[in-house]
Amino acid sequence: MKTFKLLRAALLATLASTTLLGTAYAEDALKMELTANKVVKDADGKVTYAPVSTAPAGTVIQYKANYTNTINKDINDLAVILPIPANMAFNGEATPASAQASIDGKNYADMPLMRKVDGKMVKIPYSEYRTLRWNIKLLPAKKSATVALNTIVE
């Protein structure tokens, strides 16, 4: 069974990025905290989350990024982007559900993504999604916003 090691430092460096649309802000205006947790469902279907550093293939991992506005001024038009790590496949679950997806990291659209095959529009498999983006219209001063996506270890 193949095991995927989740390296926290690598995740912090490569998994989350943000883009401020409109007015530029100081680099320290936005603080991001990223966590990776195993998604566990009990017999009753109740979901819990457990910290994880390694996981075998088939394990569902939730990446959750909490963005905090550290300044005394609102941040407007914030685009928050979470890449889907290598050896992981998006499973279709994102919070908030308003996320847009991309298969190339450049072009985003509402989910599910579609493409034309033999003249018909078909859904692009979640396994081909490479990044998700959320547009946060307003992040008030000293407040936080959280986004999350679930992946499956391949």
N, C-alpha and C positions, 0 to 999 in steps of 0.2 A: 504494500500500500504506500503510495507516494505521500509524503508529508511536506507541507509548505510552511516554512519558518517566517513568521511575521516579525519584521525588524522595526521596532518603534522609531528609531532614529531615521531610518530610510523612509518610513511612512510620513513622518513629519516633514521631511525634506522634499518628497516627491508627490505625495498624495493630494495635498490640498493647495489650492491657489485662489487668489481673489483678484478681482479687477474693479477699480473704482471708476464708474462711468460718470463723466461730468467733471466736477471740481476735484483737483488733486489734493490729497491729504498727506500729512507726515506719515512715514513708515510705521511709527508706533501708535497710530490712531486706531488700529484694529489688531486685536489679539486673537489668535486662533488656538484652540485646544482640540486635538484629534484623539479619538479612542477607537480601538478595535475590540469588539466583543463577539464571542460565540453566541449565536441565537439558539436557545434551548426551548423546545415545546414539551410540556408534560402531557400525560394521558388525557387531560381535560382540555387540551389545546391552549392552555395558558402559556404565554411567552415570557421568558426571563433571559437576562443577558449575563454572561460570565466573561471576565477578562481572559484573554488568550494570547499566547506567544507562538505556539505552533498548532497546526491543525491538519488532520488527514483530508484527503480528497473527499469531496461531498459535504464537508462541513459548511454551514451557513455562517458567514461573518458579517457583522454590521459595522460599517465605518460611520462614525458620528463626529461631525465637526461643529464646535460651538464657537461662534464669532462674537467678540465683545468689543463694543465701541468704547475706547478708553478715554476719549476726549469729551469736553463739555460742549460739544456741537454735534448736531444730527449729521448722519452720513446718508446721503441720498443716492439712489441708483447704484446699488452695490451688486455686482455679479459674483457669485460664489461658485467655484468650479471644483469638483472632485473627480480626478481621474480614477478609473477602475484599474487596480494593480495587475501586473502580469501574473499569469497563473490563476487568475480569478475571473469569474463570469458574473455579470450583473444578473439578478434573478427577477427583476421587474418591480421590486419593492423600493420605494423612495419616499422620504418624508422631508418637507411637505410634498404632496403629490403634484405640485405645480412645476416640478423639475422638467427641464428639457434635456434631450439626449443628443449625442453625436457619435458617429462611427469613425470620424477623422480628427476630432478635437478642434475643428474649425467651424463647421456648419452645424447649427443646433436647430431642433424642431421639437414640437410637442410629441409626447409618446402616445401610442406606439409609433416608432419610425416606420416609414413605408418606402417601397421601391417598386419599380415596374419590372415584371418578369413575364416574358412572352405576352406582352400587351395588357397584363393584368396587374393591379396594385396588390402587393402582398406585404405582410408584416416582416420587418427585418428581425431575425432572432436576437434575443437579449444578449446572447453570447458575443455578438458583434459590436455591442455598445462599448465605447472606450472612455467616455466622460459624461458626467451629468452637470447641468448648470441650473442654478436657482437665481432669479432676479429679485433682490430685496429692494423694494422701492424706498423704504425709510428704515434706518436703524437709529433710533433715538440715542441721544447722549447717555453714556453710562449704562446702556441696555445691551442685551444679547439676543442672538438669533441662532437657531440650531438647525442643521440639515443632516440627513443620514441616507445611506444607501446600503442595501444588502447584496452580498456577493456569495458565490459558491466556490470553494477551493476546487480547482480542476486537477 
